């Protein structure tokens, strides 16, 4: 069952604060959907590190600077808004959503294997 909760007023900022607190305490995002792996594979981890390093470098910050990385994460949350996946437990707690409510309908538990890049990219030139 899908549920939409529109948040206004101080709630979006409270969500950002709660998500940043979870991030800063070392909680790792846990996808709520069955078709998303609970952690990145090696390629995903490398891409995430490269994205973080590139973003911090563009801001003239050192990639190893933990405080800068956390500030970047917080800036992203403030600019893009709280994500709808990853920290579902934080969202449920703050928004008062029952944690025992099924979060993934049966149709959403179907996992479609991801195609390789070669299967869907055609190169020309």
C-alpha positions in Angstrom: 0.0 0.0 0.0 1.3 3.4 -1.0 1.1 6.2 1.5 1.8 9.9 0.9 2.7 12.2 3.7 3.1 15.8 2.8 5.4 17.6 5.2 5.3 21.4 5.8 6.4 23.9 8.3 9.3 22.8 10.6 8.9 19.1 9.7 11.2 19.0 6.7 14.0 20.7 8.7 13.4 18.2 11.6 13.7 15.4 9.1 17.0 16.8 7.8 18.3 17.1 11.3 17.2 13.5 12.2 18.8 12.1 9.0 22.0 14.0 9.6 22.1 12.8 13.2 21.7 9.2 12.0 24.4 9.7 9.4 26.8 11.3 11.9 26.2 8.5 14.5 27.4 6.0 11.9 24.0 4.5 10.9 24.2 3.1 7.3 21.3 3.7 5.0 19.1 0.5 4.7 16.9 0.5 1.6 13.3 -0.3 2.2 12.8 -1.9 -1.2 13.6 -5.5 -1.9 15.1 -4.6 -5.3 17.8 -2.4 -3.7 20.8 -4.1 -2.2 21.5 -3.3 1.4 24.9 -2.2 0.5 26.8 -1.1 -2.5 29.0 -3.5 -4.5 32.6 -2.6 -5.2 31.7 -0.6 -8.3 29.1 1.3 -6.5 31.4 2.0 -3.6 34.1 3.3 -5.9 31.6 5.5 -7.7 30.3 6.9 -4.4 33.8 7.6 -3.2 34.7 9.3 -6.5 31.5 11.4 -6.4 32.2 12.5 -2.8 35.8 13.2 -3.6 34.9 15.2 -6.7 32.2 17.2 -5.0 34.5 18.0 -2.1 37.3 18.9 -4.5 35.0 21.2 -6.4 34.3 22.9 -3.0 38.0 23.1 -2.4 37.8 20.7 0.5 40.0 17.7 1.2 38.4 14.4 0.4 39.6 13.0 3.7 38.1 15.8 5.7 35.3 14.1 7.6 33.8 17.4 8.8 33.6 18.6 5.2 32.0 15.4 4.1 29.3 15.7 6.7 28.7 19.3 5.8 28.4 18.2 2.2 25.9 15.5 3.2 23.9 18.1 5.2 24.0 20.6 2.3 22.6 17.9 -0.1 19.8 17.2 2.4 19.0 20.8 2.7 19.1 21.4 -1.1 17.3 18.3 -2.3 15.2 17.6 0.8 15.0 14.4 2.8 15.3 11.2 0.8 12.4 8.8 0.7 14.5 5.7 1.1 17.6 4.7 3.0 16.8 5.8 6.4 13.2 4.5 6.5 13.3 3.9 10.2 14.2 7.5 10.9 11.3 8.7 8.7 8.8 6.3 10.3 9.8 7.4 13.8 9.6 11.1 13.0 6.4 10.9 11.0 4.6 8.4 13.3 4.3 5.6 10.7 3.7 2.2 12.3 6.9 0.1 12.0 4.9 -3.1 11.8 3.0 -2.0 8.8 4.1 -3.9 5.7 6.3 -1.5 3.8 6.8 -3.5 0.6 3.8 -4.9 -1.1 4.2 -8.4 -2.7 4.4 -6.9 -6.2 7.3 -4.7 -5.1 9.2 -7.7 -3.8 9.8 -9.0 -7.3 13.5 -8.4 -8.0 14.3 -7.8 -11.7 18.0 -8.6 -12.4 19.8 -5.5 -13.6 21.0 -5.6 -17.2 24.6 -5.1 -17.9 25.6 -1.8 -19.7 26.4 -3.8 -22.8 22.8 -5.0 -22.9 21.3 -1.6 -23.2 23.9 0.9 -24.4 24.6 1.1 -28.1 27.8 2.9 -29.1 28.0 4.8 -32.3 30.9 6.5 -33.9 
